[in-house]
């Protein structure tokens, strides 16, 4: 491993690249955002030109309904403003960890601005000595982390020694931030019997079985750690946002809500794969599933907020960055990664060595 580079008269210039999916800024950007999403081979595995044609068709058909959902949030997604808050909070935390270095956080979105290519140019202009690639996806998946990292490696041409934090499913600060949110909502529920539903974004089962995606195992690891930290006795894992005819991970969040109704318990829904508020939390969980809970007689129906800039979570990002600077390659931060899955970055690095 090469020693960290230093500039004369100062410390290192360290770029931390925060990856997320992105979201449309306004009504006009909904359709191109959807096209970028469905044109990603990690989402639709068809070869071109078929994938591009299908992406155009899906984005056209879903534009109106998606615009209506984003209108419920003021017309666009809040994901970028929230990610900017996380970037600023991380920079502040890093100034305490590495006071002699210049640390700058950059945002690279997969499907809407600032797109990865734009951010790659900005990072190159910063001329970093060190680069830490830090996905804002606690659990690794081929549909999120792998896709974002692939886009980065295809576009970045600047300087700097690079390393990757591939996942952090049980990082202590991440778990504590989630557990604190759950405890607060359970206190709000009072003495009523309540079940905690850990709701994660779903993916097709085929990605687990055929591509060796570790996502499901890491979701389960995250949820078990939160349940232990919050001392939960009634909790379950479920998956939301299913689309298409394929078999997805289950049970679905709507099915879990319906089951709570049959069991006569309220629910606290906790998003465990999202670190910021966006359409899946503010519309799907807060509006669509709240209406379903009312229909199913689920009382109370409460939702734990995304961690966003909660201090323990930001400290996890800072600690993951410092930890990564001592190595190269890809590695997880904290426990929860089994590293035996075919799609795992460390497994891929070993095969390539």
N, C-alpha and C positions, 0 to 999 in steps of 0.2 A: 504494500500500500504506500502510495506516495505521501510525503508529508504535506500538510496544508500549506498553501501558498500565502504569503503576506505581501502587502504593498509597503514600499518604503514610506516611513513616516506615519504609519497607521496600521489598523488591524485588517482583518479579512473583509472582503465584500461577499456577503452570503445572500443568495436568492432562495427564498422558499416559495415554491410554486404550489398553490392550492388548487386542486382540481375539483370540479363539480359539473353537473349536467347542464346547468343554465336554464333559462326560461325566457319567454317572449317579453319584450319591454312594453308592448302596446298591442292593440288589436291588429294592426297591419303586419306585425312580425309573427303572429301565431302560425300562419300557414308555412312560411319558410322555416320556422323552428321545427314544426312537425315533419317537414320534408327532411331536414338534417337528421332528425331522430331516426326516422324509418329508413333512411338511406345508409345508415351505419351497418356494416356487415355483422357486427356483434349483436344487432337487434334482429335483422332479417338476413339470413345467411345465403340468400340467392345470389348467383353471379350476376354481374352486369351484362347486358343492359336491363335485365329483368328486375333487379332490385330497385334501380332508379325509377323504372316505369311504375312499379308497385308503390314506391314511396310517394310518387306524384299523385297516384290515385287515392291512397289513404289520406294524405294531407289535404287533398281537395274535399273528400267526403267528410272529414272530421273538423274542417275549419270552423264551420258555423257553431257546432256544439261546443268546441273548445273555446271559441271566442266568448260564448255565453258564460262558461265557467270562469274564464279570466276576468270577465266583467264583474263578477261577484267580488273580485279582489281589487277593483279599481281600474281594470283594463289590462293589467300586465302582472307578471310574476314578481313577488318580493324577494326572490332568491338572490339576485345580484346585490341589492342593498344590504341584505343580511350577511352575505359573504364578505362584502367590504368591511362591515363592522367586525367580523371575525379576523380579517387580515390586519386591521388596525390594532385590535386587541392582542393579536399574536406578536406584532412588532413591538408593542409596549412590553409584553412579557419577555421577549427576547433581549431587550435592552438591559433587563435585570440579570438574565442568564449569561449574556456575552457582552458586557459593557465596553469592551475594547474593539468590538467588531461592528461593522455596518450591516444590519440585517434588513432586508426589504422583502415584503410579501407580495407576490404577484398572483393574480386570479386567472385561471385558464378554464373556460367553459367548453364543454364538448359540443353543444348544439346551438348555442347562441352567444352573442357578444358578451364579453371579450373572448372570441374564439381562440383556440390553441395557437394557431399560426400568428395571430396578432400579438399574443403574449410572448411567444418565442422571440419575436423581434424586439420587444421591450426588454426582455431578460438579457438578450445579447448586447443591447445598447448599455445596459447596466455594467457589463464586463465583470461578471462575478468570478471570484476565486473558487467558491464552493456553491453547489446547487443541491437543495433538498426537495425532492418531489414528494408532496404530501397530499394524497387524495383525501377529500372530505367525505369519504365512504369508510366507515369503521370496519366493515366486513368486505373482503375481497370478492369481486365477481368479474367474470369475463364481460358482462354487459356494462359495467361501470369502470372500475379501476383499470382493467386490462385495456379496454377501449381507449380510455383517456391517456394512458401511458403510451400506447401505440401511436396515437396522434402526435404526442409530444416528441417521441423519438424520430418520427418522420419529418418533423418541421424544425426542430432546434438545431442550429448550426453554429452557435456561439461557443465561448470558452467556459471553463469551469469544470471541476471534478464533481461528478454527479452521483447521487445515491437516492434510493427510493424507500419510503416507508409504505410497504405494500398493504398493511392492515393493522388494526389495533382493537380487535373485538372485545378484549377484556382489560384495556388500559385503565388503571385505577381511577383517574380523574373523569374519564368518559363514563365509567360505571357509576361513580358517585354522583355526577351531575344528573344522570338518568334516575337513580334511586331517589335523589332529593325531590325531583319532580313528581315521582310516584307517591312518595310519602305525603307531599303537600296535598295532592288530590284525594288520597285516602282520608286525610284529616278533614277535608272539605265534605266528603261523603258522610262523615259522622258514623253512627252505629249501624247503619244499614248494611246488610250483607253485600259485598262488592267483590267482583272478580277482575283481576288485572288482565287485559288483553294486550299482549305485546304484538303490535302490528308492523310487519315488515313488507316492503314492496316485493311482490311475487315475481318469480321467473319460471319459465317452463321446466318441468322435471327433466327433460332431455338434456339440458345443460349440465345437470348434476351427473347424470348417468353416462352421457356420451363425451362431454368435454372435460369432465373431471373438475367441475366448478365447486370450490369449497364454501360457497355462500351459505347454503342451508346449515351446514355444520357450525359455521361461525355465528350465524344468527342464534342458533340454539345455545352456543357458548355465551354469547352476550346476555341473552335472556336469563339463563341460569345464574349468571353472576349478579345481575340486577336483583333478581328474586332473593338471592342469598343476602345481598347488601341491605335490601329493604325489608327483609324478614317476612316475605310473603307466604301465605298458606294456600291461596286460591289464585292460580294464574295459568295462562295458556298462551301458546304461540299461534299466530294466524297471519295470513298473507292477503294483501290488498292489490288493487289495480290490475286485475287480470284482464287481458285482451286476447282475442283470437280463439280458435277452436282447440288448440293444443292443451294437453293436461298440464296444469300448473301446480306448484307447491300448494299444499293445503294443510289444514282447513282454511277456507277463505274467511276474511274478517266479517263479511255479512253473515256467514254461517255461524261463526262464533258468537256474534251478537244475538242471533236467533236462538242459539242454544242457551245463552244466559237468560233470555226471556222465558224459555221453558223451565229453566232451573230456578226461576224466581229470584235472581240476583241482579244487582246493578253492575255497571262496568266502569273501569277506568281504562281508556284506550291510550296506549303509549307507543309512539312511533320509535322504532328501534334501529331503523336503517337510515333515517333522515336526521341531519344535524341542524337544519334550517327549516323555517316555515315556507311552504310553497303549496302548489295546487293540491297535492295529495293529502296534506294536512288541513289546510284552510277550507277546502271545498269538499273533498271526498270524506275525510273524517268528521269535520265540524258541521257539515250541512247534510250531505247525502246519507251518511251512516247515522247521524243524529236523528234524521227523519225515520230511518229504518228502526232504530232503537225505540222511538216513540210508538211506532206501529206494533212492535213486538212486546210492548209493556215493560221495557227495560228502564228502571228508575233506581238510582240516578244514572245518567250517561254523562261521563266526564272525560276530558282529554288532557293528558299531560303535555305540556308544551315541548317543542324541540329545544335542544340544549343551547343553540345559538352561541351567545357569548358568556354563558355561565362560567364562572372563574375556574372550577375544577376541570372543565373541558378545555378551556384555553391553555391551562397549565399542562394538560396532556399533550396538546399540539406542540407547546414549547419544549417539553421534555423529549418528545419524539424527535424533534429537530436536532436538539443537542446530541441525543443518542446516535442519530444517523451520521453526524459529522465525524464520528470516530471510526467509520467504516466506509466501504464502497459496496456497490451492488444493491440488491433488494433484500429487505428483512422486515419482519413485523416489529411492532413496539408493544411490549407487554405480553401477557399470556393469551391463550385462546386460539392460537394458530397451530394446527397439527402438521402442516407442511407436507402431507403425503398425497395431495391431490394433483392430478396431471396438469391442471391449469395454474397451479401455485407458482409464482415467479421464482422462488428459491429452487423448486424442483426443476423448472425450465433452465435455470442457470447451471445447475449440476449436470443436466443432460448435455448442455452445450459445452461444458468444460472438457 
